[in-house]
């Protein structure tokens, strides 16, 4: 015989204690008028017991309503109308032992809808309660000393606090969405720069391998090994970028540039002490990667000159140059400008003396170009 046991967590299986505590700090304002009523000598013992029991039940349901957060089988849209109905029933029932003092429950009847129900219900409900207690106090309890005004102001106070709370929550959610968009853009730019550079070199080496495979097996084997290493490195860098572990090293970027220019048969002049860049190393690495990728893909250059100091990076080529419109477009140039601007620097993409293109980055505001050594 097979037994199928169905287990289901109860709605009270998990609580948000902070919400419960925030809701509970206002309960003294309920207990004070109730206690004064129960302590009156004219109140029979039976009514005192019933009044205390109803008040305790109200407090328990009220705290439960704010603290419960299990919603897999009991969603908030199902929860709050039922709990509000119970609170209303207890409040009405309390009028028997408590009399006019039952009006003390009113602000708490406002609180639950104001914080968890749609505003289309919460605002009319609050106004309805204010009108109701005003009418009841005027008709039935006008001769008693208990004033209705503190409870009217309490209801309005609860509504205003709830509106501000909802506004703050909305702003927090919008900021969270903006942070997510920025993070996606950052990862997209990082992946673009990494893969753009690596795939360009792999493509060049694949073209070279196609020409060598029938004439020079030894050279073909070396190119194939380089392609395998490059693809593995690119995969590792992309994984590191997605997990926010990748911070490129400028010395490694110089080596990658050398490898790319060698594959494209472009001569070059590279800095002899790349470690001089210091804290700008990661930023200059990204710029160098993107500039090298653009040179190999589009410049048709025969020579590249790279110069670097602690706060400047300059990359020049003798290729076909770049027009004004091209400087504005493309994911690579966009990411280059965004990275440098975010780090507090400026980047200039301009015509190089004698032809070609020059990319100049400065982090100090000093715009003097780097000349011959």
C-alpha positions in Angstrom: 0.0 0.0 0.0 1.4 3.4 -1.0 0.7 6.3 1.3 0.9 9.8 -0.1 1.6 12.3 2.6 1.0 15.9 1.8 2.8 18.4 3.9 2.0 22.1 3.8 3.7 24.8 5.8 1.4 27.0 7.9 1.0 30.7 7.2 2.6 31.4 10.6 5.7 29.3 9.7 7.8 32.4 9.1 7.6 35.9 10.5 9.2 39.3 9.7 10.1 40.3 13.3 11.2 43.8 12.3 7.8 44.5 10.7 6.0 43.1 13.8 8.2 45.2 16.1 7.5 48.4 14.1 3.8 47.7 14.3 3.9 46.9 18.0 5.6 50.0 19.2 2.3 51.9 18.8 0.3 49.5 21.0 0.7 51.5 24.2 -1.6 54.1 22.6 -4.2 51.3 22.5 -3.6 49.9 25.9 -3.7 53.2 27.9 -7.4 54.0 27.1 -8.4 50.4 27.3 -6.7 50.0 30.7 -8.4 53.1 32.0 -11.8 51.7 31.1 -11.1 48.3 32.6 -9.9 50.0 35.9 -13.1 51.9 36.4 -14.9 50.8 39.6 -18.2 50.7 37.8 -17.0 48.1 35.3 -18.2 44.6 36.3 -15.6 41.9 36.6 -17.1 39.9 33.7 -16.9 42.9 31.3 -13.3 43.4 32.4 -12.4 39.8 31.6 -14.2 40.0 28.2 -12.7 43.4 27.4 -9.2 42.1 28.2 -9.7 39.0 26.2 -10.9 40.9 23.1 -8.1 43.3 23.4 -5.5 40.5 23.6 -7.1 38.8 20.6 -7.0 42.1 18.7 -3.3 42.6 19.5 -2.4 39.0 18.5 -4.2 39.3 15.1 -2.8 42.7 14.5 0.8 41.6 15.1 0.3 38.5 13.1 -1.0 40.5 10.2 2.1 42.6 10.0 4.6 39.8 10.9 3.4 37.0 8.7 5.3 36.7 5.4 4.6 33.2 4.1 2.6 33.6 1.0 3.1 30.6 -1.2 -0.5 29.4 -0.5 -1.8 32.5 1.2 -1.0 35.6 -0.8 -1.1 39.1 0.6 -4.2 39.9 -1.5 -6.0 37.1 0.2 -4.5 37.8 3.6 -5.2 41.4 4.4 -9.0 41.4 3.7 -9.5 38.4 6.0 -7.3 39.8 8.8 -8.9 43.2 8.5 -12.3 41.6 8.7 -11.3 39.8 11.9 -9.9 43.1 13.4 -13.1 45.0 12.5 -15.2 42.2 14.1 -13.2 42.3 17.3 -13.4 46.1 17.4 -17.2 46.1 17.0 -17.5 43.3 19.6 -15.3 45.3 22.1 -18.0 48.0 22.2 -20.0 45.8 24.6 -17.4 45.7 27.4 -15.5 48.9 26.6 -18.1 51.3 25.4 -16.8 54.5 24.0 -13.2 53.4 24.7 -13.5 51.0 21.8 -12.7 54.0 19.6 -9.1 53.4 20.6 -9.0 50.5 18.1 -9.6 52.9 15.1 -6.0 53.9 14.3 -5.0 50.3 14.2 -7.8 49.5 11.9 -6.3 52.2 9.6 -2.8 50.9 9.8 -3.2 47.5 8.2 -4.8 48.7 4.9 -2.6 51.8 4.8 0.6 49.7 4.7 -0.5 46.5 2.9 -3.6 47.2 0.9 -3.9 49.2 -2.4 -4.2 53.0 -1.9 -7.4 52.8 -3.8 -8.8 51.1 -0.8 -6.6 52.5 2.0 -7.5 56.1 1.5 -11.3 55.7 1.3 -11.2 53.3 4.2 -9.4 55.8 6.4 -11.8 58.5 5.6 -14.7 56.2 6.2 -13.4 55.3 9.7 -12.8 59.0 10.5 -16.4 59.8 9.5 -17.8 56.8 11.3 -16.1 57.5 14.7 -17.0 61.2 14.4 -20.7 60.4 13.8 -20.8 57.7 16.6 -19.1 60.1 19.1 -21.4 62.9 18.2 -24.6 60.8 18.4 -23.9 58.4 21.2 -21.0 59.5 23.3 -21.1 63.3 23.2 -21.6 63.5 26.9 -18.6 61.4 27.8 -15.2 62.7 28.5 -13.3 60.7 25.9 -12.4 63.0 23.0 -12.6 61.8 19.4 -10.0 64.2 18.1 -6.8 62.4 19.1 -8.1 59.3 17.2 -9.0 61.3 14.1 -5.5 62.8 14.1 -4.0 59.4 14.7 -5.8 57.9 11.7 -4.5 60.8 9.5 -1.0 60.4 10.9 -1.0 56.7 10.1 -2.1 57.5 6.5 0.6 60.1 6.0 3.3 57.9 7.4 2.1 55.0 5.1 2.2 57.3 2.1 5.8 58.4 2.8 6.8 54.8 3.5 5.3 53.6 0.1 7.1 56.5 -1.6 10.5 55.5 -0.1 9.9 51.9 -1.0 9.2 52.9 -4.6 12.3 55.1 -4.8 14.4 52.2 -3.4 13.0 49.9 -6.0 13.7 52.3 -8.8 17.2 52.8 -7.5 17.7 49.0 -7.4 16.5 48.7 -11.0 18.9 51.5 -12.1 21.8 49.8 -10.3 20.9 46.5 -12.1 20.9 48.3 -15.4 24.3 49.9 -14.7 25.7 46.6 -13.7 24.5 44.9 -16.9 26.0 47.7 -18.9 29.3 47.4 -17.1 29.4 43.6 -17.7 28.4 44.1 -21.3 31.2 46.6 -21.9 33.8 44.4 -20.2 32.8 41.4 -22.2 32.8 43.4 -25.4 36.3 44.7 -24.7 37.6 41.3 -23.7 36.1 39.2 -26.5 36.6 41.9 -29.1 40.3 41.9 -28.5 40.7 38.1 -28.1 38.5 37.1 -31.0 40.3 39.6 -33.3 43.6 37.9 -32.5 42.1 34.4 -32.9 40.7 35.4 -36.2 44.1 36.7 -37.5 45.9 33.6 -36.3 43.2 31.4 -37.9 43.7 33.1 -41.2 47.5 32.7 -40.9 47.0 29.0 -39.9 45.0 28.4 -43.1 47.9 29.6 -45.2 50.6 27.7 -43.2 48.9 24.4 -42.8 49.9 23.1 -46.2 53.4 24.5 -46.3 54.8 24.6 -42.7 53.4 22.1 -40.3 55.7 23.2 -37.4 54.5 26.8 -37.7 50.9 25.7 -38.1 51.2 23.7 -34.9 52.5 26.8 -33.0 49.7 29.0 -34.3 47.1 26.3 -33.4 48.6 26.2 -29.8 48.3 30.0 -29.6 44.7 29.9 -30.7 43.9 27.3 -28.1 45.6 29.3 -25.4 43.9 32.5 -26.5 40.5 30.9 -26.5 41.0 29.5 -23.0 42.3 32.8 -21.7 39.3 34.6 -23.2 36.9 32.2 -21.6 38.6 32.6 -18.2 38.5 36.4 -18.5 34.8 36.4 -19.4 34.0 34.2 -16.4 36.1 36.5 -14.1 34.4 39.6 -15.5 30.9 38.2 -14.9 31.9 37.3 -11.3 33.5 40.7 -10.8 37.0 39.1 -10.2 38.8 40.4 -13.3 41.0 43.4 -13.0 43.4 43.6 -16.0 47.1 44.2 -15.5 48.8 46.7 -17.8 51.9 44.5 -18.3 49.6 41.7 -19.4 47.7 44.1 -21.7 51.0 45.1 -23.3 51.9 41.5 -23.9 48.4 40.9 -25.4 48.9 43.9 -27.7 52.3 42.7 -28.8 50.7 39.3 -29.6 47.9 40.9 -31.6 50.2 43.2 -33.6 52.6 40.3 -34.3 49.7 38.3 -35.7 48.6 41.3 -37.9 52.2 41.8 -39.1 52.2 45.4 -37.7 55.5 46.8 -36.3 55.4 48.6 -33.0 57.1 50.6 -30.3 56.1 49.6 -26.8 56.9 51.1 -23.4 59.8 49.4 -21.6 58.5 50.0 -18.1 54.7 49.4 -18.2 54.5 49.2 -14.4 55.0 53.0 -14.2 51.2 53.5 -14.7 50.5 52.5 -11.1 46.9 53.0 -10.0 45.8 53.7 -13.5 46.9 50.3 -14.7 43.5 48.7 -14.9 41.9 51.6 -16.8 44.8 51.9 -19.2 44.6 48.2 -19.9 41.0 48.5 -21.0 41.8 51.5 -23.3 44.9 49.7 -24.7 42.8 46.6 -25.5 40.1 48.5 -27.3 42.6 50.7 -29.2 44.6 47.7 -30.3 41.4 45.9 -31.5 40.4 48.9 -33.5 43.9 49.2 -35.1 44.0 45.6 -36.1 40.5 45.6 -37.4 40.1 48.9 -39.1 43.3 51.1 -39.2 45.2 49.3 -42.0 48.3 50.5 -40.1 51.9 49.3 -40.6 53.3 50.8 -37.3 51.9 51.5 -33.8 53.6 53.7 -31.2 52.5 53.3 -27.5 53.7 55.7 -24.8 52.7 55.7 -21.2 53.4 57.6 -17.9 51.8 57.5 -14.5 48.8 59.6 -15.6 48.9 59.5 -19.4 48.5 56.9 -22.2 49.0 57.6 -25.9 48.5 55.1 -28.7 49.3 56.3 -32.3 49.2 54.5 -35.6 50.0 55.4 -39.2 46.8 53.9 -40.7 43.9 55.4 -42.7 42.7 57.6 -39.8 39.2 58.0 -38.3 36.6 60.5 -39.3 34.5 62.6 -37.0 31.4 60.4 -37.2 33.3 57.3 -36.4 34.7 58.9 -33.2 31.1 59.1 -31.8 29.9 55.6 -32.6 30.7 52.0 -31.9 30.5 50.1 -28.6 34.2 50.1 -28.3 34.8 53.9 -28.5 31.7 54.4 -26.3 33.0 52.1 -23.6 36.4 53.7 -23.8 35.0 57.2 -23.2 32.7 56.0 -20.4 35.5 54.2 -18.6 37.9 57.1 -18.7 35.2 59.6 -17.8 34.0 57.5 -14.8 37.6 57.4 -13.5 37.9 61.2 -13.7 40.0 61.4 -16.8 39.6 62.6 -20.4 40.2 60.9 -23.7 40.9 62.4 -27.1 40.7 60.5 -30.3 42.3 62.6 -33.0 44.4 62.6 -36.2 48.0 61.7 -35.6 50.8 63.9 -36.9 51.8 62.5 -40.4 48.5 60.6 -40.8 46.7 57.9 -38.9 45.0 58.1 -35.5 46.1 59.0 -32.0 44.3 58.0 -28.8 45.3 60.2 -25.9 44.2 59.7 -22.3 45.1 61.9 -19.4 44.0 61.5 -15.7 45.5 64.7 -14.4 44.1 67.3 -16.9 47.5 67.9 -18.4 46.8 67.7 -22.2 50.4 67.9 -23.4 50.9 65.0 -25.7 53.7 62.5 -25.2 56.5 63.2 -27.8 59.6 61.3 -28.8 61.9 60.1 -26.1 
